[in-house]
Amino acid sequence: MNLLARLRWPLPALLAWALAWALFVQSRLGLGGTAALLLASSLGVGLSVLGRSWWRRLIIGLGFPVSLALSGALSLPAWGWLLPLMVLLLIYPINAWRDAPLFPTPLDALNDLPNVAPLPPGARVLDAGCGLGHGLQALRQAYPLAELHGIEWSRPLRWLCARRCPWAQVVQGDIWVADWSSFDLVYLFQRPESMSHAVEKAREELKPGAWLVSLEFEATGLTPVAQPQATQGKPVWVYQAPLGLENTGKSG
């Protein structure tokens, strides 16, 4: 999957559509039109993780059913065409799209983090919005002795993440409702629009000395302790509680 995700756009979309069409043609013979549509659409949505942005994931996930509808190859009642959308919303609930739908963390992105945010063995580390577990894998590489936790809103993604990262404790839940106070480090790879919410929550809940780490997007209004560069030119913004607006940037 990581190799496929590196393909130059639009090759991931073309590959996903071709595989969905092949599955549809093959399965329609034995399952019937509606079941074949649901199965092929599920494959397309599953392959949408190949997209590096939300609009590319939409194109990949909805490309097959849209092309099928335009082709006129299948006659369904109006409600039948809602099935692909239902599959998409199952994988990416509205709540997840409002935050950061599956932004994968490069494996080596956090390798320099222990140099600026050291943690003792057994420290509790949270990946808030863990998706398929890319962030957890990067955190494990950076902190092999830490106790890793993940929270993911999408139930299918949480299920997949738990199986990709059996060494982490992965639960389904809302990162904005979950309590961050017991963690020594909270890691985020969110959208810029949600960072103000993250800052407010971290200021209220992180215990003194705990770390807030954001890949690529700055927590505006706070002074970072450090800003190491990750792979692909993405900055890693590192902050330490207490996170008052007059943070001096010293780790204490």
C-alpha positions as CSV (number, residue, x, y, z in Angstrom):
1,M,0.0,0.0,0.0
2,N,2.8,2.4,0.8
3,L,4.3,1.7,-2.7
4,L,1.0,2.4,-4.4
5,A,0.6,5.6,-2.5
6,R,3.8,6.9,-3.9
7,L,2.6,6.6,-7.5
8,R,2.4,9.8,-9.4
9,W,-1.1,11.3,-9.6
10,P,-3.5,10.3,-11.2
11,L,-2.1,6.8,-11.4
12,P,-3.6,5.8,-7.9
13,A,-7.0,6.9,-9.1
14,L,-6.8,5.1,-12.4
15,L,-5.5,1.9,-10.7
16,A,-8.4,2.1,-8.1
17,W,-11.0,2.6,-10.8
18,A,-9.7,-0.3,-12.9
19,L,-9.6,-2.7,-10.0
20,A,-13.2,-1.6,-8.9
21,W,-14.4,-2.1,-12.5
22,A,-12.7,-5.5,-12.7
23,L,-14.3,-6.6,-9.4
24,F,-17.7,-5.3,-10.5
25,V,-17.7,-7.2,-13.8
26,Q,-16.5,-10.4,-12.2
27,S,-18.9,-10.3,-9.2
28,R,-22.0,-9.2,-11.1
29,L,-22.2,-12.6,-12.7
30,G,-22.8,-14.3,-9.4
31,L,-24.1,-11.6,-7.1
32,G,-26.4,-9.4,-9.1
33,G,-26.1,-5.7,-9.9
34,T,-26.7,-4.1,-6.4
35,A,-24.4,-6.5,-4.5
36,A,-21.7,-6.1,-7.2
37,L,-22.0,-2.3,-7.0
38,L,-21.6,-2.4,-3.2
39,L,-18.7,-4.7,-3.3
40,A,-16.8,-2.8,-6.0
41,S,-17.6,0.6,-4.4
42,S,-16.2,-0.7,-1.1
43,L,-13.0,-1.6,-2.8
44,G,-12.8,1.8,-4.4
45,V,-13.4,3.5,-1.0
46,G,-10.8,1.3,0.6
47,L,-8.3,2.3,-2.0
48,S,-9.0,5.9,-1.4
49,V,-6.3,5.9,1.2
50,L,-3.9,6.2,-1.7
51,G,-5.0,9.8,-2.1
52,R,-2.7,12.4,-0.4
53,S,-5.5,15.0,0.0
54,W,-9.2,14.9,0.8
55,W,-10.3,15.8,-2.7
56,R,-8.1,13.1,-4.2
57,R,-9.6,10.6,-1.8
58,L,-13.1,11.7,-2.9
59,I,-12.1,11.2,-6.6
60,I,-10.7,7.8,-5.9
61,G,-13.6,6.7,-3.7
62,L,-16.5,8.0,-5.9
63,G,-14.8,7.5,-9.3
64,F,-16.1,4.0,-9.9
65,P,-19.8,4.6,-9.0
66,V,-19.9,7.9,-10.9
67,S,-18.4,6.3,-14.0
68,L,-20.8,3.4,-13.7
69,A,-23.8,5.7,-13.5
70,L,-22.6,7.7,-16.5
71,S,-22.0,4.5,-18.5
72,G,-25.6,3.3,-18.1
73,A,-24.3,-0.2,-17.6
74,L,-26.5,-0.8,-14.5
75,S,-30.1,0.2,-13.8
76,L,-30.8,0.8,-10.2
77,P,-33.5,2.6,-8.2
78,A,-32.5,6.0,-6.9
79,W,-31.7,4.7,-3.4
80,G,-29.3,2.2,-4.9
81,W,-26.9,4.9,-5.9
82,L,-26.7,6.1,-2.3
83,L,-24.9,2.8,-1.4
84,P,-21.4,4.1,-2.5
85,L,-21.9,7.3,-0.5
86,M,-22.9,5.3,2.5
87,V,-19.7,3.2,2.2
88,L,-17.7,6.4,1.9
89,L,-19.3,7.9,5.0
90,L,-18.7,4.7,6.9
91,I,-15.0,4.9,6.3
92,Y,-14.8,8.7,6.5
93,P,-17.6,10.0,8.9
94,I,-18.5,13.7,8.6
95,N,-16.7,14.3,11.9
96,A,-13.5,12.9,10.4
97,W,-13.7,15.1,7.3
98,R,-14.1,18.1,9.6
99,D,-10.7,17.2,11.1
100,A,-8.0,15.5,9.0
101,P,-9.2,12.6,7.0
102,L,-6.3,10.2,6.8
103,F,-3.2,12.4,6.5
104,P,-0.5,9.7,6.6
105,T,2.6,10.5,8.7
106,P,5.9,9.5,6.9
107,L,7.7,6.8,8.8
108,D,10.8,8.8,9.4
109,A,9.1,12.1,10.1
110,L,9.6,12.0,13.9
111,N,13.0,10.5,14.2
112,D,14.6,13.7,15.6
113,L,11.8,14.2,18.2
114,P,13.5,12.5,21.1
115,N,16.4,15.0,20.8
116,V,14.1,17.9,21.6
117,A,11.2,16.2,23.5
118,P,12.8,13.4,25.6
119,L,10.6,10.9,27.3
120,P,11.3,8.3,30.0
121,P,10.6,4.6,29.3
122,G,7.0,3.8,29.7
123,A,5.8,7.4,28.9
124,R,2.2,7.6,27.6
125,V,2.1,8.9,24.1
126,L,-1.2,9.6,22.2
127,D,-1.7,9.8,18.4
128,A,-4.9,11.9,18.3
129,G,-6.6,10.9,15.1
130,C,-4.5,7.8,14.3
131,G,-6.2,6.8,11.0
132,L,-4.5,3.7,9.7
133,G,-1.6,3.9,12.1
134,H,1.1,5.7,10.2
135,G,1.6,8.2,13.0
136,L,1.8,5.4,15.6
137,Q,4.4,3.6,13.5
138,A,6.5,6.8,13.3
139,L,6.1,7.3,17.1
140,R,7.1,3.8,17.8
141,Q,10.3,4.2,15.7
142,A,11.1,7.4,17.6
143,Y,10.1,6.2,21.1
144,P,10.4,2.4,21.2
145,L,10.0,2.2,25.0
146,A,6.9,4.4,25.1
147,E,3.3,3.2,25.8
148,L,1.5,4.1,22.6
149,H,-2.2,5.0,22.3
150,G,-4.3,6.0,19.4
151,I,-7.8,7.5,19.0
152,E,-9.7,7.3,15.7
153,W,-13.3,8.3,15.0
154,S,-13.9,6.0,12.1
155,R,-14.7,2.5,13.3
156,P,-13.4,0.7,10.2
157,L,-10.2,2.7,10.3
158,R,-9.8,2.0,14.0
159,W,-10.2,-1.7,13.4
160,L,-7.6,-1.7,10.7
161,C,-5.2,0.5,12.7
162,A,-5.5,-1.9,15.7
163,R,-4.5,-4.8,13.5
164,R,-1.6,-2.9,11.8
165,C,-0.4,-1.7,15.2
166,P,-1.1,-4.5,17.7
167,W,1.5,-3.1,20.1
168,A,-0.5,0.1,20.6
169,Q,-3.8,0.6,22.4
170,V,-6.2,1.9,19.8
171,V,-9.7,3.0,20.6
172,Q,-12.6,4.5,18.7
173,G,-13.6,7.9,19.9
174,D,-13.6,11.7,19.4
175,I,-10.2,13.3,19.9
176,W,-11.8,16.5,21.1
177,V,-13.8,14.7,23.8
178,A,-11.1,12.3,25.0
179,D,-9.1,13.4,28.1
180,W,-5.4,14.3,27.2
181,S,-4.4,14.9,30.8
182,S,-2.8,11.5,31.4
183,F,-0.4,11.6,28.4
184,D,3.2,12.7,28.4
185,L,3.0,13.6,24.6
186,V,0.1,14.2,22.3
187,Y,0.8,14.0,18.5
188,L,-1.3,15.6,15.9
189,F,-1.4,15.7,12.1
190,Q,-4.5,17.8,11.6
191,R,-5.7,20.5,9.3
192,P,-4.8,24.1,9.9
193,E,-8.4,24.9,10.7
194,S,-8.5,22.6,13.6
195,M,-5.2,23.7,15.2
196,S,-6.9,26.5,17.3
197,H,-9.1,23.8,18.8
198,A,-6.1,21.7,19.6
199,V,-4.3,24.6,21.2
200,E,-7.3,25.3,23.5
201,K,-7.7,21.7,24.5
202,A,-3.9,21.3,25.1
203,R,-3.7,24.4,27.2
204,E,-6.6,23.2,29.4
205,E,-5.6,19.5,29.7
206,L,-1.9,18.8,29.2
207,K,-0.1,18.4,32.5
208,P,3.1,20.6,33.1
209,G,6.0,19.2,31.2
210,A,3.9,17.3,28.7
211,W,4.5,17.8,25.0
212,L,2.3,18.8,22.1
213,V,3.7,17.8,18.7
214,S,2.1,18.9,15.4
215,L,3.4,17.7,12.0
216,E,3.5,20.5,9.4
217,F,0.9,22.8,10.9
218,E,1.8,25.4,13.5
219,A,-0.1,26.0,16.7
220,T,-0.6,29.7,16.1
221,G,-0.1,31.9,19.2
222,L,2.3,29.5,20.9
223,T,6.1,29.6,20.7
224,P,7.6,26.3,19.8
225,V,10.4,24.7,21.9
226,A,11.9,23.4,18.7
227,Q,11.0,23.0,15.0
228,P,13.0,20.1,13.5
229,Q,12.5,19.3,9.8
230,A,10.8,16.0,8.9
231,T,10.9,14.2,5.7
232,Q,9.4,15.7,2.5
233,G,10.1,19.2,4.0
234,K,7.4,19.0,6.6
235,P,8.2,20.9,9.9
236,V,7.6,19.3,13.2
237,W,6.2,21.9,15.7
238,V,7.1,21.0,19.3
239,Y,5.5,22.7,22.3
240,Q,5.7,22.0,26.1
241,A,3.1,22.6,28.7
242,P,2.1,24.9,30.3
243,L,1.0,26.4,27.0
244,G,0.2,29.9,28.0
245,L,0.1,32.5,25.2
246,E,3.3,34.0,26.5
247,N,5.2,30.7,26.2
248,T,8.9,31.6,26.1
249,G,9.9,28.6,24.1
250,K,12.1,27.2,26.9
251,S,11.7,23.6,27.8
252,G,12.4,24.1,31.5
